[in-house]
């Protein structure tokens, strides 16, 4: 099969050896070919997070792009709202009056859902001249850095992920955004296996994970504190400007 015109100009530039890559040569305003989609999916699976610069896309184009990778997820913050054209989009806004920025703590998006989304698509269209960077951490690398005894200890454990504390806090700061929210609760393995790459990953995070189910409360708190600090180590991260 011959490459599409876009494929001939595709360049993948890793940000570092652990996580993240910039993808150049795609115009997300256009309809992607199946080959384009598989190239992007393969890069996402390999690098954990991929970045497209200078994509002046509309909300409709963002939704169309997302649908090429599967059924779109509806965020718990708006899940109780009547379905609208853009229900699958969630606005994230911060300015000089913002007290707390959404996503300011390490997290995996909506891990409190029984079936969390495969990926998130973040479109930044208005950014400050300085600051506003986004950071991502590889849970593959975090898992692989654990000792073998710790891996064996964590393998059979499960954790409860609860959306209520985070979404209730968000609703207090923005009552309008919380009118249609739901608060999912789900149980997931502490060590999860990625469905496509089959690589093992640490699957707890400080926003949603509230306890390790098989441990006593004090033991759970201590283990989660260790894991939350471990996954935030700089050597697992990339920073995107």
C-alpha positions as a printed NumPy array, in Angstrom:
array([[  0.   ,   0.   ,   0.   ],
       [  1.369,   3.414,  -0.871],
       [  1.639,   6.069,   1.804],
       [ -0.826,   8.925,   1.892],
       [  0.429,  12.426,   1.13 ],
       [  0.428,  13.163,   4.877],
       [  2.385,  10.005,   5.714],
       [  5.26 ,  10.981,   3.436],
       [  5.919,  14.081,   5.563],
       [  5.351,  12.564,   9.012],
       [  8.167,  13.128,  11.51 ],
       [  8.181,  11.72 ,  15.06 ],
       [ 10.511,  13.487,  17.514],
       [ 10.779,  11.898,  20.981],
       [ 11.019,  14.394,  23.847],
       [ 13.199,  12.079,  25.935],
       [ 13.963,   8.339,  26.159],
       [ 11.105,   7.657,  28.579],
       [  7.906,   9.452,  27.575],
       [  6.5  ,  11.874,  25.032],
       [  6.945,  12.67 ,  21.34 ],
       [  6.04 ,  15.474,  18.963],
       [  4.254,  14.396,  15.772],
       [  4.802,  16.632,  12.75 ],
       [  3.229,  16.365,   9.31 ],
       [ -0.424,  16.006,  10.299],
       [ -3.147,  18.567,   9.678],
       [ -5.918,  17.704,  12.121],
       [ -8.349,  19.957,  10.241],
       [ -8.396,  17.346,   7.49 ],
       [ -9.949,  13.895,   7.469],
       [ -7.282,  11.393,   8.485],
       [ -6.709,   8.186,   6.557],
       [ -6.785,   4.822,   8.339],
       [ -3.005,   4.718,   7.965],
       [ -2.696,   8.127,   9.633],
       [ -4.804,   6.944,  12.552],
       [ -2.737,   3.794,  13.041],
       [  0.495,   5.826,  12.933],
       [ -0.835,   8.131,  15.662],
       [ -2.158,   5.229,  17.735],
       [  1.156,   3.364,  17.5  ],
       [  3.072,   6.494,  18.546],
       [  0.711,   7.078,  21.483],
       [  1.098,   3.492,  22.655],
       [  4.884,   3.672,  22.362],
       [  5.52 ,   7.139,  23.83 ],
       [  2.603,   7.462,  26.254],
       [  1.723,  11.01 ,  25.177],
       [  2.026,  12.701,  21.769],
       [  1.895,  16.371,  20.85 ],
       [  0.748,  18.208,  17.723],
       [  1.806,  21.841,  17.471],
       [ -0.048,  24.705,  15.751],
       [ -3.327,  22.882,  15.148],
       [ -6.018,  25.548,  14.745],
       [ -8.97 ,  23.175,  14.97 ],
       [-12.619,  23.792,  15.767],
       [-14.541,  21.855,  18.442],
       [-16.23 ,  19.873,  15.665],
       [-12.837,  18.948,  14.193],
       [-11.565,  17.883,  17.606],
       [-14.595,  15.64 ,  18.072],
       [-14.144,  14.148,  14.599],
       [-10.475,  13.474,  15.359],
       [-11.339,  11.777,  18.649],
       [-13.964,   9.543,  17.068],
       [-11.321,   8.001,  14.816],
       [ -9.928,   6.299,  17.931],
       [-13.184,   4.991,  19.394],
       [-16.43 ,   5.971,  21.074],
       [-16.052,   9.274,  22.894],
       [-16.175,   9.388,  26.678],
       [-18.494,  11.763,  28.572],
       [-16.839,  13.265,  31.651],
       [-18.56 ,  12.674,  35.031],
       [-18.763,  16.447,  35.547],
       [-21.4  ,  16.661,  32.796],
       [-22.66 ,  13.086,  32.568],
       [-26.051,  13.947,  34.029],
       [-26.592,  16.75 ,  31.534],
       [-28.948,  16.252,  28.586],
       [-26.953,  15.156,  25.562],
       [-25.846,  18.038,  23.404],
       [-23.677,  18.402,  20.328],
       [-20.511,  19.019,  22.366],
       [-21.247,  16.916,  25.46 ],
       [-17.999,  14.981,  24.958],
       [-15.958,  18.206,  25.26 ],
       [-15.022,  19.575,  28.695],
       [-13.854,  23.19 ,  28.94 ],
       [-10.826,  23.885,  31.142],
       [-10.309,  27.554,  31.995],
       [ -7.917,  29.461,  34.238],
       [ -7.074,  33.143,  34.529],
       [ -5.609,  35.635,  37.008],
       [ -8.571,  35.06 ,  39.366],
       [ -8.275,  31.273,  39.427],
       [ -7.566,  29.875,  42.89 ],
       [ -6.844,  26.302,  41.848],
       [ -6.117,  25.055,  38.352],
       [ -7.91 ,  21.914,  37.176],
       [ -5.449,  19.023,  36.924],
       [ -2.842,  20.612,  39.192],
       [ -2.063,  17.285,  40.883],
       [ -0.73 ,  14.074,  39.352],
       [ -3.629,  12.002,  38.074],
       [ -4.898,   9.575,  35.482],
       [ -8.01 ,  11.036,  33.867],
       [-11.243,   9.607,  35.284],
       [ -9.673,   6.504,  36.79 ],
       [-12.785,   6.41 ,  39.   ],
       [-14.796,   5.104,  36.032],
       [-15.346,   1.36 ,  35.681],
       [-14.018,   1.71 ,  32.116],
       [-11.692,   4.738,  32.053],
       [-10.974,   6.378,  28.69 ],
       [ -8.154,   4.999,  26.557],
       [ -6.757,   8.491,  26.049],
       [ -7.515,  12.183,  26.519],
       [ -7.209,  14.908,  23.884],
       [ -6.194,  18.265,  25.334],
       [ -6.462,  21.232,  22.955],
       [ -4.737,  24.344,  24.301],
       [ -5.826,  27.325,  22.238],
       [ -5.109,  30.238,  24.628],
       [ -1.902,  30.029,  26.648],
       [  0.213,  32.524,  28.63 ],
       [  3.526,  33.802,  27.323],
       [  5.285,  32.018,  30.179],
       [  4.087,  29.184,  32.375],
       [  1.152,  26.954,  31.613],
       [  3.35 ,  23.954,  30.819],
       [  1.88 ,  20.457,  31.059],
       [  3.758,  17.569,  32.678],
       [  3.31 ,  13.859,  32.042],
       [  4.804,  10.895,  33.881],
       [  5.353,   7.386,  32.511],
       [  3.706,   4.733,  34.652],
       [  5.585,   2.14 ,  32.59 ],
       [  8.894,   3.607,  33.758],
       [  7.604,   3.994,  37.3  ],
       [  6.656,   0.304,  37.426],
       [  9.925,  -0.857,  35.905],
       [ 11.909,   1.134,  38.503],
       [ 10.364,  -0.823,  41.385],
       [ 12.313,  -3.62 ,  43.033],
       [ 11.282,  -7.173,  42.221],
       [  9.97 ,  -7.831,  45.781],
       [  7.82 ,  -4.683,  45.589],
       [  6.438,  -5.709,  42.19 ],
       [  5.462,  -9.118,  43.589],
       [  3.84 ,  -7.498,  46.632],
       [  1.779,  -5.06 ,  44.551],
       [  0.721,  -7.515,  41.82 ],
       [ -2.341,  -9.072,  43.56 ],
       [ -3.59 ,  -5.839,  45.167],
       [ -6.574,  -3.761,  44.081],
       [ -7.436,  -0.138,  44.806],
       [-10.635,   1.87 ,  45.085],
       [-10.879,   5.004,  42.932],
       [-13.545,   7.494,  44.057],
       [-14.592,  10.522,  42.004],
       [-16.566,  12.258,  44.765],
       [-13.783,  14.161,  46.594],
       [-12.356,  15.698,  43.417],
       [-15.627,  16.453,  41.648],
       [-17.264,  17.839,  44.796],
       [-14.313,  20.215,  45.224],
       [-14.623,  21.281,  41.583],
       [-18.365,  21.873,  42.047],
       [-17.755,  24.048,  45.111],
       [-15.472,  26.276,  43.055],
       [-17.793,  26.295,  40.036],
       [-21.376,  25.453,  41.073],
       [-22.704,  25.697,  37.516],
       [-20.268,  23.036,  36.301],
       [-21.293,  20.688,  39.121],
       [-25.049,  20.726,  38.551],
       [-24.976,  17.677,  36.27 ],
       [-22.126,  15.699,  37.774],
       [-22.021,  12.07 ,  38.823],
       [-19.428,  10.576,  41.171],
       [-18.245,   7.175,  39.929],
       [-16.467,   4.671,  42.146],
       [-14.468,   1.79 ,  40.699],
       [-11.969,  -0.875,  41.728],
       [ -8.869,  -1.438,  39.589],
       [ -5.658,  -3.45 ,  39.935],
       [ -2.782,  -1.543,  41.516],
       [ -0.61 ,  -2.972,  38.743],
       [ -2.542,  -2.821,  35.482],
       [ -1.632,  -4.227,  32.068],
       [ -2.083,  -1.886,  29.12 ],
       [ -4.654,  -3.45 ,  26.762],
       [ -2.648,  -2.728,  23.597],
       [  1.034,  -2.812,  24.574],
       [  0.636,  -5.478,  27.307],
       [  3.178,  -3.56 ,  29.372],
       [  2.63 ,  -3.322,  33.12 ],
       [  1.904,   0.043,  34.693],
       [  1.272,   1.485,  38.14 ],
       [ -2.417,   2.412,  38.266],
       [ -2.959,   4.611,  41.33 ],
       [ -3.078,   8.399,  41.526],
       [ -3.465,  11.007,  44.235],
       [ -6.691,  12.572,  42.956],
       [ -8.85 ,   9.457,  42.719],
       [ -7.24 ,   6.518,  44.56 ],
       [ -8.489,   6.425,  48.15 ],
       [ -7.428,   3.026,  49.493],
       [ -5.727,  -0.305,  48.856],
       [ -8.51 ,  -2.774,  49.473],
       [ -6.544,  -5.741,  50.851],
       [ -4.615,  -3.722,  53.469],
       [ -5.436,  -2.209,  56.832],
       [ -6.128,   1.565,  56.651],
       [ -2.746,   2.616,  58.067],
       [ -0.938,   0.201,  55.746],
       [ -2.959,   1.458,  52.772],
       [ -2.186,   5.089,  53.584],
       [  1.533,   4.375,  53.897],
       [  1.714,   2.399,  50.651],
       [ -0.263,   4.99 ,  48.696],
       [  1.967,   7.777,  50.037],
       [  5.005,   5.871,  48.773],
       [  3.468,   5.206,  45.356],
       [  2.242,   8.802,  44.913],
       [  5.765,  10.08 ,  45.619],
       [  7.366,   7.386,  43.469],
       [  5.34 ,   8.069,  40.311],
       [  6.152,  11.801,  40.565],
       [  9.913,  11.317,  40.271],
       [ 11.354,  13.66 ,  37.594],
       [ 13.172,  10.912,  35.709],
       [  9.808,   9.446,  34.632],
       [  8.506,  12.764,  33.265],
       [  8.349,  15.02 ,  30.255],
       [  7.41 ,  18.708,  30.323],
       [  5.662,  20.229,  27.335],
       [  5.911,  23.947,  26.642]])
